[in-house]
Amino acid sequence: MEVGGVPYLRPGRDALVGAARAALGAGDPAGAAAVLLRDADDWWDGPLPDEEEARAAGAAGTLREAVRLLRLGRVGDYLVHRWSDPVLLAGLGLLSLGWPAPGTPVLDLACGTGPLLRELALRGQAPLAGADVVLAKLWLARRHVLDDPGVAVAPRLVCLDAAQPWPGALAGPVPARTVVCLDALYFLPDPAGTAARMRAAAGQAGSVLVGGVPNGLLPARGGGARLTPHDLAAMLPGAELYDDADLVRWTVEREAPRVRTPDELGAAVTVSALWRAPGAEPVAAPDLGAPLPGRRLRLNPLYGPDGALRWPSERYERDYADRSPYLPPRLPDEADLAARPEHWARRRVLLDLPERW
């Protein structure tokens, strides 16, 4: 079934689908959406929104308000502040190394609220598709992240389980496809099998970009599978491996990253991989750390009224503070911000936030 322009293909949710169909049959599309907006990851242990909250989230005017109403809790902190976190900056660095040729289809697997799809779309890439197991994240992507005048061709979004067969519209045979999975492979069912599907979907001349994989050689920082750099290398034979800290510096400072061996990544907090099919050729990429001309830049909301950097939660600070050296502890003065907007945009003090952030 389809709700709000997003096909819902997640298996094992017969009762939810039945309730949503009943709402649609009664002429209540907002009610149908509310039913599916209350669905969550199987590992989620937080409270779910009630029906009234889910209905209100569907009509929320901002991303922040929708996230609050959907009770996304600790996950919501990451979704709302994704535009300046080191995971996204490393992902942008990886994307610039594996930039798709014009017209190459892109599939963003476990795309969440679509920040990478937005970056691709604002730079004219099409066709784009995003898939996630949680409809609420795709709903947020469609209404609050990808709803931008600069997005000429809206990405296709589909709610599905990565462990199930992927629709042909997303992963059917093509000469080349770029398949991206950022900060999610370790949470997906059967990471090795998913990586194999990603390689198959890339075709004969495409590529697979896997980013933000916590290093299983270090103490656990969260849930999901414990994948080591050697595991990642085995899943994507011949891939270039990177320390995400190097990719962040590439995005912020234009300091070129070095390809690493699995043994060299023993101390990396998170790891990324770029796999190319035999027929793939590197493509010159735009500078993804620099702001696009003419875009409205706003102060990073992590900075309070007094100009001090404040993290949204202790957990968020524990995950990201040490990995975000580009964020100064205090805002620079207004004259410096005005004189060097690109410099401060690179350091994520100034952000190209979604209009309805």
Secondary structure in CASP SS format (residue, H / E / C, confidence):
PFRMAT SS
TARGET T0000
AUTHOR 0000-0000-0000
METHOD secondary structure of the structure
MODEL  1
M C 1.00
E E 1.00
V E 1.00
G C 1.00
G C 1.00
V E 1.00
P E 1.00
Y E 1.00
L C 1.00
R C 1.00
P C 1.00
G C 1.00
R C 1.00
D H 1.00
A H 1.00
L H 1.00
V H 1.00
G H 1.00
A H 1.00
A H 1.00
R H 1.00
A H 1.00
A H 1.00
L H 1.00
G H 1.00
A C 1.00
G C 1.00
D C 1.00
P H 1.00
A H 1.00
G H 1.00
A H 1.00
A H 1.00
A H 1.00
V H 1.00
L H 1.00
L H 1.00
R C 1.00
D C 1.00
A C 1.00
D C 1.00
D C 1.00
W C 1.00
W C 1.00
D C 1.00
G C 1.00
P C 1.00
L C 1.00
P C 1.00
D C 1.00
E H 1.00
E H 1.00
E H 1.00
A H 1.00
R H 1.00
A H 1.00
A H 1.00
G H 1.00
A C 1.00
A C 1.00
G C 1.00
T C 1.00
L H 1.00
R H 1.00
E H 1.00
A H 1.00
V H 1.00
R H 1.00
L H 1.00
L C 1.00
R C 1.00
L C 1.00
G H 1.00
R H 1.00
V H 1.00
G H 1.00
D H 1.00
Y H 1.00
L H 1.00
V H 1.00
H C 1.00
R H 1.00
W H 1.00
S H 1.00
D C 1.00
P H 1.00
V H 1.00
L H 1.00
L H 1.00
A H 1.00
G H 1.00
L H 1.00
G H 1.00
L H 1.00
L H 1.00
S H 1.00
L H 1.00
G C 1.00
W C 1.00
P C 1.00
A C 1.00
P C 1.00
G C 1.00
T C 1.00
P C 1.00
V E 1.00
L E 1.00
D E 1.00
L E 1.00
A C 1.00
C C 1.00
G C 1.00
T C 1.00
G C 1.00
P H 1.00
L H 1.00
L H 1.00
R H 1.00
E H 1.00
L H 1.00
A H 1.00
L H 1.00
R C 1.00
G C 1.00
Q C 1.00
A C 1.00
P C 1.00
L E 1.00
A E 1.00
G E 1.00
A E 1.00
D E 1.00
V C 1.00
V C 1.00
L H 1.00
A H 1.00
K H 1.00
L H 1.00
W H 1.00
L H 1.00
A H 1.00
R H 1.00
R H 1.00
H H 1.00
V H 1.00
L C 1.00
D C 1.00
D C 1.00
P C 1.00
G C 1.00
V C 1.00
A C 1.00
V C 1.00
A C 1.00
P C 1.00
R E 1.00
L E 1.00
V E 1.00
C E 1.00
L C 1.00
D C 1.00
A C 1.00
A C 1.00
Q C 1.00
P C 1.00
W C 1.00
P C 1.00
G H 1.00
A H 1.00
L H 1.00
A H 1.00
G C 1.00
P C 1.00
V C 1.00
P C 1.00
A E 1.00
R C 1.00
T E 1.00
V E 1.00
V E 1.00
C E 1.00
L E 1.00
D C 1.00
A C 1.00
L H 1.00
Y H 1.00
F H 1.00
L C 1.00
P C 1.00
D C 1.00
P H 1.00
A H 1.00
G H 1.00
T H 1.00
A H 1.00
A H 1.00
R H 1.00
M H 1.00
R H 1.00
A H 1.00
A H 1.00
A C 1.00
G E 1.00
Q C 1.00
A C 1.00
G C 1.00
S E 1.00
V E 1.00
L E 1.00
V E 1.00
G E 1.00
G E 1.00
V E 1.00
P E 1.00
N C 1.00
G C 1.00
L C 1.00
L C 1.00
P C 1.00
A C 1.00
R C 1.00
G C 1.00
G C 1.00
G C 1.00
A C 1.00
R C 1.00
L C 1.00
T C 1.00
P H 1.00
H H 1.00
D H 1.00
L H 1.00
A H 1.00
A H 1.00
M H 1.00
L C 1.00
P C 1.00
G C 1.00
A C 1.00
E E 1.00
L E 1.00
Y E 1.00
D E 1.00
D H 1.00
A H 1.00
D H 1.00
L H 1.00
V H 1.00
R H 1.00
W H 1.00
T H 1.00
V H 1.00
E H 1.00
R C 1.00
E C 1.00
A C 1.00
P C 1.00
R C 1.00
V C 1.00
R E 1.00
T C 1.00
P H 1.00
D H 1.00
E H 1.00
L H 1.00
G C 1.00
A C 1.00
A C 1.00
V C 1.00
T E 1.00
V E 1.00
S E 1.00
A E 1.00
L E 1.00
W E 1.00
R E 1.00
A C 1.00
P C 1.00
G C 1.00
A C 1.00
E C 1.00
P C 1.00
V C 1.00
A C 1.00
A C 1.00
P C 1.00
D C 1.00
L C 1.00
G C 1.00
A C 1.00
P C 1.00
L C 1.00
P C 1.00
G C 1.00
R C 1.00
R C 1.00
L C 1.00
R E 1.00
L E 1.00
N C 1.00
P C 1.00
L C 1.00
Y E 1.00
G C 1.00
P C 1.00
D C 1.00
G C 1.00
A E 1.00
L E 1.00
R C 1.00
W C 1.00
P C 1.00
S C 1.00
E H 1.00
R H 1.00
Y H 1.00
E H 1.00
R H 1.00
D H 1.00
Y H 1.00
A H 1.00
D H 1.00
R H 1.00
S C 1.00
P C 1.00
Y C 1.00
L C 1.00
P C 1.00
P C 1.00
R E 1.00
L C 1.00
P C 1.00
D C 1.00
E H 1.00
A H 1.00
D H 1.00
L H 1.00
A H 1.00
A H 1.00
R C 1.00
P H 1.00
E H 1.00
H H 1.00
W H 1.00
A H 1.00
R H 1.00
R C 1.00
R C 1.00
V C 1.00
L E 1.00
L E 1.00
D C 1.00
L C 1.00
P C 1.00
E C 1.00
R C 1.00
W C 1.00
END
